[in-house]
Amino acid sequence: MAQRFTLGVEEEFQMVDKNTGHLASHIHTILEKGASILGEHMKAEMLQSTVELISNVCPNIAALRLDLQHMHSILGQLVESEGLALISAGTHPISSWHDQIRTQNERYEELEEEFQDVGRSILIFGLHVHVGIDSHELAVPLMNQLRTWLPHILALSTNSPFWAGRDSGIKSWRSIVWRRFPRSGVPILFQSTREFDTYVQELIKTGCIDDGKRIWWDIRPHPFYQTVEFRIADMPATFEDTIALAALCQALVAKVTRLHERNLATQVLPPTYIEENKWRAARYGLDAEYVDFVQARRMSMRDAVNEMLDFVDDVLDDLGSRREINYLRALLEDPRGTGADRQLAVYRETGSVHAVTHYLMQQMVQDVVLNKHW
């Protein structure tokens, strides 16, 4: 079953000066130096302080784990050779977008021209998870249902409470910044994949977009691959968080597909209801109150996440991901909370945003060392 629902992830890491912790615009150097090793598995984003790692298409979560461990180790060595370090978080605690340099690329030049400061301020870092599906026709029926759990995934991944040296008061400030873009947020309902494809083609034909990749929803049918792509998550705090979130996305797709094959489906919610809970997740993370619009009840986000994990429980053994989902259950009970909570705890203890930055650098080094001995 696992090989049916293949996995791939895209991780957006921050590159920082090893001594100061400030963001460093060195992507062109890193790309040139790493081209012969990582090739197309490493790419630039709009701002030069971002480096994106792209996994192989993996048949299961165990293969994804090994793939990412290998690539993280290589990337860590590459940046270290340039006096740099990596950070895994949705925003940088200190650095401002005003000081960032755009990547030298025609596509990013076009985006800056179109979006101006909306584009220039995109100093955010996310995790994208691709899950393979049996056919493109399934994409929208699955997406319509999978949207329900976007707030849950965001709450689990919240890791961006700081922005330009300030405590934003929001546990996922990244999701607030990203919302400024057109064709972002929770997708609307489509009656079929054909209707969605028609929408995309109309946008292309009228010159609104050049291809389907400019539809930046929190979840989307990928325009070129036969996958459903989850785009809601902050760049997680740890490697284990990343693996567990990928396993969760795979399990949700597998479970909803299994229901579809039995002519069953979960309740489909309008985007306005999902946005209500997405805001709560961004603001409070796992400490949010969740509104169950289907049963007209309020509950804690932790209870809502536990219900989601119960929902996918019967596909975990087939997928080989029970360990990863148990990790998420443990995270719900962990008093340290998510990455955002841990950053805020360091800030409360030290009163220093710089201390938060160095904590994030140390966390990444610790992750790489642990993975070498896994």
Secondary structure, DSSP 4 states (H G I P E B T S, - for coil): -GGGS-EEEEEEEEEEETTT--B---HHHHHHHHHHHHGGGEEE-SBTTEEEEEPPPBSSHHHHHHHHHHHHHHHHHHHHTTTEEEE-SSS-SS--GGG--B-S-HHHHHHHHHHTHHHHT----EEEEEEE-S-GGGHHHHHHHHGGGHHHHHHHH--B-EETTEE-S-TBHHHHHHTTSTTEESPPP-S-HHHHHHHHHHHHHTTS-SSGGG-EESEEE-SSSSEEEEEEEEPPSSHHHHHHHHHHHHHHHHHHHHHHHTT--PPPPPHHHHHHHHHHHHHHGGGSEEEETTTTEEEEHHHHHHHHHHHHGGGHHHHT-HHHHHHHHHHHH-TT-SHHHHHHHHHHHH--HHHHHHHHHHHHHHHHHHHHT-
